[in-house]
Amino acid sequence: KTRRVDVSTVAVWQRGVLAFDNVPLSEALEIIGLNYNLAVDIKADLAGKQLFSTFDNEPAEAVAKTLSLMYGLDFQVINDTLYVRGK
């Protein structure tokens, strides 16, 4: 399966910056998990939630805290897993 990719976005990821522009939250979480070598465990309804944000070499815990504030969901990094739960 192929799709168009914004080359500037790929270049940003290579520098350790995660930039999301209207990306479904579930897809963004998978990318975040891959970037931080984390498994992602989602037990929350993410339907219709999009991510518009940039994370510049931030620790995984800081990303989880930001996402928690943005979406009113519980995001936690425990060991090597990012947990996403409804509040």
N, C-alpha and C positions, 0 to 999 in steps of 0.2 A: 504494500500500500504506500503510495507516495502522496506528498502534499507540499505546497509551497512553504518555504522557510525563509524568514527574514535573516539574511546573512549577518547583519549588524547584531542581531540578538544572539546568534551563535558565537560571534566574536566576544560579546560581553560575557557569556557563560564561560568561555575559555579563560577569562581573567578572574573567575571566581565570583562574578556578579550574577545574581539570578534576577532577571527582568521579566515580568509577566504583564501582558497588555490584553485584557479581556480573555483570559485563559480560564476554562472551567476549573473550579477549585479542586475537584477530584484529580484532574490531570496535573495541575500544578503541584499537588501534594506528592504525586508519584515522582515528579522531577526533583522536588525538594528531597525526598527520600533517597533517590539515587545520588544526588549531590553530596549528601551527608552520610552515605552508607547506612541508612536507616530503613528498617522495614516500616511499612505504614499500615496501621490498624484503624480502620474507619468504622465507627458505630454511630453515625450521625447522618441526617438527611442533608446532603450537599446540593440537591437539585436546584438549579437556577442560580447558584452562587458562582460568581466570576471573580478572578483575582486581578487587580490592577495594582501592582506594587513592585518595588525593586529592593533586593537585599544585597548589600555590598560587603561580602566576606564576613557576615555576621555569624556568631555561633548559633547552632541549631536551637538552643533554648531561647535565644532572643527572637528568632523567627517564630517559634511556637507562641511566645508571649504576644507578639504583634498580631498574629493570626487570631489568637483568642480574643483580643480587644476588638479586632475588626469584625468578627463574625458572631460573637456571643456564644461561641462553642468552647469546649475545654480541649486545648491542645497541650500535650505533655510529652516530653522526651524522657523516657525511662530506659536505661541501658542502651540498647541499639534499636529501639522502636519509637516511632512517633505515633502516639495515640490521639485519636480525634473522637470526642464524645459530645453529645448534646448536653446542655446545662439544664 
